[in-house]
């Protein structure tokens, strides 16, 4: 970890390098819960009339006793199926929702207090929400962002030009937002959300609905921003390519509770009971079902699914029994692992 | 302070630019809105003529002046309604505004203020046409003109704050529009919107003193057309200021509780 201390009074810059210093976390969440009281009733007229007199409520634990911390400049993937509690957590972290219980601190602020100094240092990008004026070119909306965040003119111009160049927006910033494609609009939204150079980014499905090329462009921009500005990023996405490209660490939330918090590779180790064995044989007619579940066969190339505990034994047998041209052992695709994790029922987690 | 001036200036500019995208739609909207005062004008002018030329001393020419100025005051009075609040809270559209380092109400006030600039410009030819048709008795002094200019912005702020208070109730129930209908009915009777307050029964005029409505319609109009004495003009501006202060106070108190309730699903 490199720490740079700038002493402006003495007009000198002191650089101290320390590779073992652990900085205090930027985001610290402890036993965070958000419960919603939701009215419910049976179907039909009788139940509707009855509910007028006596209303029944159910408590929905959207987020339940969640704890984690995130270090400066970390990029963390926040994964979970729909309704797992990801967006609710992001909303509490950003200051939109008040927690029912627990404590959270971001950049030393309590988001629920909604301090403007906090809002100046963070941003929340929601893939399905727009903040730019639909009828005007993005430049007009960016100008409004400049005024709201009191960004000095010079800094504003420099940052904007930098972002326009990075995202190749030169020809688009003069067009009304309504005339842009979904991907182009999303790029503009991201620029608008980052113009004030926030230190913490909460990104909720930033690539939702975009084509593969646009997803890649936005991923690369986020990664670039993280490196240039040392920003901390908490990202939710249903696209594993986003997570694999950006996040070394992932937090998996399911039914409002943390199911996993660690490195992406460790997630695969923990939740995948299988390995994928790819084998190319000289004789493609041989039946390999005795070695594992056949997932795919493409000419002489066969892909097997083998229980993790027997992988070494099976590969040894394959090499001994058969005339093998090529053999590979891989973890299953991250999508498969995540699908498996998301299918775990609530009771099992507890 | 300088920062807020910059925000207001830029937001008003954005609003004006947006309105200029749809000038024809804006004009049609304004023309559609004059149906209401024209009906009132025709009805009261006819009644005045049938009663020998005036009602309580108000002539058809006075009514013409009253309702032509009404069209501008009404347009100045358009603010973000509880319908809008209901929509933006229910749909989660408010989330982004809530994360800005400023109170979202600044955005609303500045945005609609920018719109008003366009409205005033669009209103001038419309008022000219109406004047040619209805021949109003309108000869304001410079003093009345200045008070009117201040009063229409005062009316705008009062209505912004009162409807924001109603809108904030959307944080508790997303069906606040029913309450707005009630507000609208009271405003129609107690504001001078339906008829000049001087034609209302005594008890209605007394009741109107307890509400902000007449300072958003009747007073601004009469400050220009009513030949009010200076003390009445100052009283009117003073009452507007009082209701603005009450409005700011009410919004501030309610906001603290309301924002804790924000729970737009999926937004």
Interface residues (C-beta under 8 A of the other chain):
Chain A: X36 X87 X91 X94 X95 X96 X97 X98 X114 X116 X117 X119 X120 X122 X123 X124 X126 X128 X129 X130 X131 X133 X135 X136 X140 X141 X143 X144 X146 X147 X148 X149 X150 X176
Chain B: X3 X6 X7 X9 X10 X11 X13 X14 X17 X18 X21 X22 X92 X93 X95 X96 X98 X99 X100 X101 X102 X259 X260 X262 X263 X266 X267
